[in-house]
């Protein structure tokens, strides 16, 4: 059986895991890499998101 991860270069996942976008990092860890909500990386990313300033639409 072919897995989705077999279709991509490892660098694609590394890019999604960069610290510069904690939301993308969180969802990559949780949804693509199937890490548990109690995993220390998932918890850390979620904490960073919850402590980040709210971004508002300035249109």
C-alpha positions in Angstrom: 0.0 0.0 0.0 1.3 3.4 -1.0 1.5 6.0 1.8 1.1 9.7 1.2 4.6 10.3 2.7 6.1 8.1 -0.1 5.0 10.7 -2.6 7.0 13.6 -1.2 10.5 14.5 -0.6 11.5 14.6 3.1 12.3 18.3 2.6 8.6 19.1 2.1 7.8 17.8 5.6 10.8 19.6 7.1 9.6 22.8 5.5 6.1 22.3 7.1 7.8 21.7 10.5 9.7 25.0 10.6 9.3 27.0 13.7 8.3 30.1 11.8 4.7 29.1 11.5 3.5 27.3 14.6 0.0 26.6 13.2 1.4 24.8 10.2 3.8 22.9 12.4 1.1 21.9 14.8 -1.2 20.5 12.1 1.7 18.8 10.3 2.7 17.0 13.5 -0.8 16.1 14.4 -2.5 15.3 11.1 0.3 14.3 8.7 2.7 12.7 11.1 -0.1 11.3 13.4 1.6 12.5 16.6 -0.6 12.3 19.7 -1.9 15.4 21.3 0.3 14.6 24.3 3.5 14.5 22.3 5.9 17.2 23.5 6.3 18.8 20.1 2.5 19.0 19.6 2.0 20.4 23.0 4.8 23.0 22.5 3.4 24.1 19.1 -0.1 24.4 20.5 1.2 26.5 23.4 3.0 28.8 21.1 -0.2 29.2 19.0 -2.3 29.9 22.1 0.2 32.5 23.3 0.6 34.3 20.0 -1.0 37.6 19.3 -4.3 37.5 17.4 -4.0 38.4 13.8 -6.9 40.6 12.6 -8.0 41.4 9.1 -7.1 45.1 8.4 -9.0 45.5 5.2 
